[in-house]
Amino acid sequence: MTMEERLKILETELAETRRRSFRFMYTFGILLSVLVLLVIYLTYTQSKRAVIRADEVRAHRFIVENDREADEGQQQGIFGMIQDSPGLRLGGRNAPQISLSTHSGTYLYLADGTGKPTISMNVVGDRSSLSFFNENRRDLIDIALSWDNPGLILTDEKGKVLWKAP
């Protein structure tokens, strides 16, 4: 085999390699473009869902009902609407939720996917409280701190006070 024949073979192999590389890069580019368009589309549809209507621009004040029945709590939710109160709610209907509001005090709730509170924290004036709930939305532990009367309350599922510290 002469040098010219070897050179022609190398040139054809190089041309074939370039064609393969071009095909690969072309296919990869198309797939990447489709992926980018899919991400843009999904982001756009999610952002359209997240648009807040003007009539819904009200902050949330969080209310734990005095009647701690799980059925009523599930239907009503743990959130009440108060106008002119800045607030934030993150999470979905079947996902864990975190909510924060300030309206004559600060309220922070962590809720499970059903909307039942698991932890609540309230700061109103000089009184602060932290409550932990069980799966039936009953208070398990209430920790209340104030300038006048700090305390710790431990209750059972029926709401009966088991232990109270002054």
Phi and psi restraints in degrees (value plus and minus 20) as a CYANA .aco file:
   2 THR   PHI    -107.7   -67.7
   2 THR   PSI     150.4   190.4
   3 MET   PHI     -85.4   -45.4
   3 MET   PSI     -56.1   -16.1
   4 GLU   PHI     -85.9   -45.9
   4 GLU   PSI     -60.4   -20.4
   5 GLU   PHI     -85.7   -45.7
   5 GLU   PSI     -62.9   -22.9
   6 ARG   PHI     -82.0   -42.0
   6 ARG   PSI     -61.0   -21.0
   7 LEU   PHI     -82.7   -42.7
   7 LEU   PSI     -62.1   -22.1
   8 LYS   PHI     -84.7   -44.7
   8 LYS   PSI     -61.0   -21.0
   9 ILE   PHI     -83.5   -43.5
   9 ILE   PSI     -64.3   -24.3
  10 LEU   PHI     -83.3   -43.3
  10 LEU   PSI     -58.7   -18.7
  11 GLU   PHI     -85.5   -45.5
  11 GLU   PSI     -61.1   -21.1
  12 THR   PHI     -88.4   -48.4
  12 THR   PSI     -59.2   -19.2
  13 GLU   PHI     -84.1   -44.1
  13 GLU   PSI     -60.3   -20.3
  14 LEU   PHI     -84.3   -44.3
  14 LEU   PSI     -61.8   -21.8
  15 ALA   PHI     -84.0   -44.0
  15 ALA   PSI     -61.4   -21.4
  16 GLU   PHI     -84.5   -44.5
  16 GLU   PSI     -61.1   -21.1
  17 THR   PHI     -82.9   -42.9
  17 THR   PSI     -61.0   -21.0
  18 ARG   PHI     -83.0   -43.0
  18 ARG   PSI     -62.4   -22.4
  19 ARG   PHI     -82.2   -42.2
  19 ARG   PSI     -63.3   -23.3
  20 ARG   PHI     -83.7   -43.7
  20 ARG   PSI     -63.6   -23.6
  21 SER   PHI     -82.3   -42.3
  21 SER   PSI     -62.1   -22.1
  22 PHE   PHI     -83.4   -43.4
  22 PHE   PSI     -64.8   -24.8
  23 ARG   PHI     -80.6   -40.6
  23 ARG   PSI     -63.5   -23.5
  24 PHE   PHI     -82.6   -42.6
  24 PHE   PSI     -68.8   -28.8
  25 MET   PHI     -84.7   -44.7
  25 MET   PSI     -57.8   -17.8
  26 TYR   PHI     -84.0   -44.0
  26 TYR   PSI     -67.0   -27.0
  27 THR   PHI     -84.4   -44.4
  27 THR   PSI     -64.1   -24.1
  28 PHE   PHI     -81.4   -41.4
  28 PHE   PSI     -62.1   -22.1
  29 GLY   PHI     -82.6   -42.6
  29 GLY   PSI     -61.6   -21.6
  30 ILE   PHI     -85.1   -45.1
  30 ILE   PSI     -65.8   -25.8
  31 LEU   PHI     -82.3   -42.3
  31 LEU   PSI     -61.2   -21.2
  32 LEU   PHI     -84.8   -44.8
  32 LEU   PSI     -60.4   -20.4
  33 SER   PHI     -83.3   -43.3
  33 SER   PSI     -62.2   -22.2
  34 VAL   PHI     -83.2   -43.2
  34 VAL   PSI     -61.7   -21.7
  35 LEU   PHI     -82.8   -42.8
  35 LEU   PSI     -64.0   -24.0
  36 VAL   PHI     -82.8   -42.8
  36 VAL   PSI     -63.7   -23.7
  37 LEU   PHI     -83.5   -43.5
  37 LEU   PSI     -57.6   -17.6
  38 LEU   PHI     -84.4   -44.4
  38 LEU   PSI     -63.3   -23.3
  39 VAL   PHI     -83.9   -43.9
  39 VAL   PSI     -62.6   -22.6
  40 ILE   PHI     -82.8   -42.8
  40 ILE   PSI     -63.7   -23.7
  41 TYR   PHI     -82.2   -42.2
  41 TYR   PSI     -66.7   -26.7
  42 LEU   PHI     -84.2   -44.2
  42 LEU   PSI     -59.0   -19.0
  43 THR   PHI     -83.8   -43.8
  43 THR   PSI     -62.1   -22.1
  44 TYR   PHI     -83.2   -43.2
  44 TYR   PSI     -66.0   -26.0
  45 THR   PHI     -86.7   -46.7
  45 THR   PSI     -56.6   -16.6
  46 GLN   PHI     -87.4   -47.4
  46 GLN   PSI     -58.4   -18.4
  47 SER   PHI     -89.1   -49.1
  47 SER   PSI     -52.7   -12.7
  48 LYS   PHI     -85.9   -45.9
  48 LYS   PSI     -56.0   -16.0
  49 ARG   PHI     -89.3   -49.3
  49 ARG   PSI     -49.0    -9.0
  50 ALA   PHI    -106.8   -66.8
  50 ALA   PSI     -22.3    17.7
  51 VAL   PHI     -85.4   -45.4
  51 VAL   PSI     110.2   150.2
  52 ILE   PHI    -113.2   -73.2
  52 ILE   PSI     104.6   144.6
  53 ARG   PHI     -93.3   -53.3
  53 ARG   PSI     132.1   172.1
  54 ALA   PHI     -80.7   -40.7
  54 ALA   PSI     -56.4   -16.4
  55 ASP   PHI     -93.3   -53.3
  55 ASP   PSI     -33.3     6.7
  56 GLU   PHI    -117.6   -77.6
  56 GLU   PSI     -20.2    19.8
  57 VAL   PHI     -99.3   -59.3
  57 VAL   PSI      61.4   101.4
  58 ARG   PHI    -159.8  -119.8
  58 ARG   PSI     120.1   160.1
  59 ALA   PHI    -101.6   -61.6
  59 ALA   PSI     144.6   184.6
  60 HIS   PHI    -121.0   -81.0
  60 HIS   PSI     112.4   152.4
  61 ARG   PHI    -129.3   -89.3
  61 ARG   PSI     118.1   158.1
  62 PHE   PHI    -123.6   -83.6
  62 PHE   PSI     108.9   148.9
  63 ILE   PHI    -142.1  -102.1
  63 ILE   PSI     105.0   145.0
  64 VAL   PHI    -115.9   -75.9
  64 VAL   PSI      97.6   137.6
  65 GLU   PHI     -83.1   -43.1
  65 GLU   PSI     125.1   165.1
  66 ASN   PHI     -82.2   -42.2
  66 ASN   PSI     -58.1   -18.1
  67 ASP   PHI    -103.3   -63.3
  67 ASP   PSI      87.3   127.3
  68 ARG   PHI    -111.1   -71.1
  68 ARG   PSI      21.6    61.6
  69 GLU   PHI     -99.8   -59.8
  69 GLU   PSI     112.5   152.5
  70 ALA   PHI     -84.7   -44.7
  70 ALA   PSI     -57.1   -17.1
  71 ASP   PHI     -84.4   -44.4
  71 ASP   PSI     -70.4   -30.4
  72 GLU   PHI     -83.2   -43.2
  72 GLU   PSI     -60.2   -20.2
  73 GLY   PHI     -83.2   -43.2
  73 GLY   PSI     -56.8   -16.8
  74 GLN   PHI     -88.1   -48.1
  74 GLN   PSI     -61.0   -21.0
  75 GLN   PHI     -90.4   -50.4
  75 GLN   PSI     -64.5   -24.5
  76 GLN   PHI     -98.5   -58.5
  76 GLN   PSI     -47.9    -7.9
  77 GLY   PHI      59.0    99.0
  77 GLY   PSI     153.4   193.4
  78 ILE   PHI    -118.9   -78.9
  78 ILE   PSI     -12.8    27.2
  79 PHE   PHI    -131.9   -91.9
  79 PHE   PSI     112.9   152.9
  80 GLY   PHI    -133.2   -93.2
  80 GLY   PSI     133.8   173.8
  81 MET   PHI    -120.2   -80.2
  81 MET   PSI     110.9   150.9
  82 ILE   PHI    -151.1  -111.1
  82 ILE   PSI     108.6   148.6
  83 GLN   PHI     -93.1   -53.1
  83 GLN   PSI     138.9   178.9
  84 ASP   PHI      37.1    77.1
  84 ASP   PSI      16.1    56.1
  85 SER   PHI    -149.9  -109.9
  85 SER   PSI      91.0   131.0
  86 PRO   PHI     -85.7   -45.7
  86 PRO   PSI     119.4   159.4
  87 GLY   PHI    -183.4  -143.4
  87 GLY   PSI     155.4   195.4
  88 LEU   PHI    -169.1  -129.1
  88 LEU   PSI     119.0   159.0
  89 ARG   PHI    -156.1  -116.1
  89 ARG   PSI     105.6   145.6
  90 LEU   PHI    -138.9   -98.9
  90 LEU   PSI     121.3   161.3
  91 GLY   PHI     101.7   141.7
  91 GLY   PSI     148.3   188.3
  92 GLY   PHI    -135.4   -95.4
  92 GLY   PSI    -195.6  -155.6
  93 ARG   PHI     -87.2   -47.2
  93 ARG   PSI     -59.5   -19.5
  94 ASN   PHI    -130.7   -90.7
  94 ASN   PSI       5.2    45.2
  95 ALA   PHI    -149.2  -109.2
  95 ALA   PSI     140.5   180.5
  96 PRO   PHI     -78.0   -38.0
  96 PRO   PSI     127.8   167.8
  97 GLN   PHI    -147.0  -107.0
  97 GLN   PSI     128.4   168.4
  98 ILE   PHI    -150.5  -110.5
  98 ILE   PSI     113.8   153.8
  99 SER   PHI    -154.8  -114.8
  99 SER   PSI     124.1   164.1
 100 LEU   PHI    -160.2  -120.2
 100 LEU   PSI     115.8   155.8
 101 SER   PHI    -166.4  -126.4
 101 SER   PSI     132.8   172.8
 102 THR   PHI    -149.6  -109.6
 102 THR   PSI      94.5   134.5
 103 HIS   PHI    -174.4  -134.4
 103 HIS   PSI      82.0   122.0
 104 SER   PHI      29.2    69.2
 104 SER   PSI      16.6    56.6
 105 GLY   PHI     127.8   167.8
 105 GLY   PSI     151.5   191.5
 106 THR   PHI    -134.9   -94.9
 106 THR   PSI     113.6   153.6
 107 TYR   PHI    -145.2  -105.2
 107 TYR   PSI     111.5   151.5
 108 LEU   PHI    -150.4  -110.4
 108 LEU   PSI     105.6   145.6
 109 TYR   PHI    -144.8  -104.8
 109 TYR   PSI     119.7   159.7
 110 LEU   PHI    -133.5   -93.5
 110 LEU   PSI     106.6   146.6
 111 ALA   PHI    -146.3  -106.3
 111 ALA   PSI     134.0   174.0
 112 ASP   PHI    -102.1   -62.1
 112 ASP   PSI    -191.7  -151.7
 113 GLY   PHI     -86.3   -46.3
 113 GLY   PSI     -39.4     0.6
 114 THR   PHI    -112.6   -72.6
 114 THR   PSI     -19.9    20.1
 115 GLY   PHI      69.3   109.3
 115 GLY   PSI     -18.6    21.4
 116 LYS   PHI     -99.6   -59.6
 116 LYS   PSI     114.5   154.5
 117 PRO   PHI     -90.9   -50.9
 117 PRO   PSI     124.3   164.3
 118 THR   PHI    -130.7   -90.7
 118 THR   PSI     -57.9   -17.9
 119 ILE   PHI    -160.0  -120.0
 119 ILE   PSI     116.8   156.8
 120 SER   PHI    -151.9  -111.9
 120 SER   PSI     125.9   165.9
 121 MET   PHI    -154.2  -114.2
 121 MET   PSI     107.2   147.2
 122 ASN   PHI    -144.3  -104.3
 122 ASN   PSI     116.0   156.0
 123 VAL   PHI    -148.6  -108.6
 123 VAL   PSI      88.2   128.2
 124 VAL   PHI    -149.2  -109.2
 124 VAL   PSI      96.7   136.7
 125 GLY   PHI      39.4    79.4
 125 GLY   PSI    -145.0  -105.0
 126 ASP   PHI    -117.5   -77.5
 126 ASP   PSI      -8.7    31.3
 127 ARG   PHI    -132.9   -92.9
 127 ARG   PSI     112.2   152.2
 128 SER   PHI    -144.7  -104.7
 128 SER   PSI     123.0   163.0
 129 SER   PHI    -161.7  -121.7
 129 SER   PSI     129.3   169.3
 130 LEU   PHI    -152.1  -112.1
 130 LEU   PSI     104.5   144.5
 131 SER   PHI    -143.7  -103.7
 131 SER   PSI     119.5   159.5
 132 PHE   PHI    -133.9   -93.9
 132 PHE   PSI     116.8   156.8
 133 PHE   PHI    -137.3   -97.3
 133 PHE   PSI     133.8   173.8
 134 ASN   PHI    -114.1   -74.1
 134 ASN   PSI    -192.7  -152.7
 135 GLU   PHI     -88.5   -48.5
 135 GLU   PSI     -36.7     3.3
 136 ASN   PHI    -115.4   -75.4
 136 ASN   PSI      -7.8    32.2
 137 ARG   PHI      43.4    83.4
 137 ARG   PSI       9.8    49.8
 138 ARG   PHI    -118.7   -78.7
 138 ARG   PSI     123.8   163.8
 139 ASP   PHI     -83.0   -43.0
 139 ASP   PSI     110.6   150.6
 140 LEU   PHI    -118.3   -78.3
 140 LEU   PSI     -69.2   -29.2
 141 ILE   PHI    -156.8  -116.8
 141 ILE   PSI     111.0   151.0
 142 ASP   PHI    -137.3   -97.3
 142 ASP   PSI     106.0   146.0
 143 ILE   PHI    -135.0   -95.0
 143 ILE   PSI      95.7   135.7
 144 ALA   PHI    -136.8   -96.8
 144 ALA   PSI     109.3   149.3
 145 LEU   PHI    -144.6  -104.6
 145 LEU   PSI     111.9   151.9
 146 SER   PHI    -167.5  -127.5
 146 SER   PSI     148.6   188.6
 147 TRP   PHI     -85.1   -45.1
 147 TRP   PSI     -53.3   -13.3
 148 ASP   PHI    -107.9   -67.9
 148 ASP   PSI     -64.5   -24.5
 149 ASN   PHI    -165.3  -125.3
 149 ASN   PSI      64.7   104.7
 150 PRO   PHI     -93.5   -53.5
 150 PRO   PSI     133.1   173.1
 151 GLY   PHI    -185.2  -145.2
 151 GLY   PSI     145.7   185.7
 152 LEU   PHI    -154.9  -114.9
 152 LEU   PSI     107.9   147.9
 153 ILE   PHI    -144.6  -104.6
 153 ILE   PSI     109.0   149.0
 154 LEU   PHI    -135.0   -95.0
 154 LEU   PSI     102.0   142.0
 155 THR   PHI    -140.3  -100.3
 155 THR   PSI     140.5   180.5
 156 ASP   PHI    -111.8   -71.8
 156 ASP   PSI    -193.9  -153.9
 157 GLU   PHI     -86.6   -46.6
 157 GLU   PSI     -44.0    -4.0
 158 LYS   PHI    -107.0   -67.0
 158 LYS   PSI     -21.9    18.1
 159 GLY   PHI      70.4   110.4
 159 GLY   PSI     -17.5    22.5
 160 LYS   PHI     -94.3   -54.3
 160 LYS   PSI     112.1   152.1
 161 VAL   PHI     -92.3   -52.3
 161 VAL   PSI      99.8   139.8
 162 LEU   PHI    -110.7   -70.7
 162 LEU   PSI     -57.0   -17.0
 163 TRP   PHI    -174.7  -134.7
 163 TRP   PSI     118.9   158.9
 164 LYS   PHI    -158.9  -118.9
 164 LYS   PSI     108.6   148.6
 165 ALA   PHI    -125.0   -85.0
 165 ALA   PSI     118.5   158.5
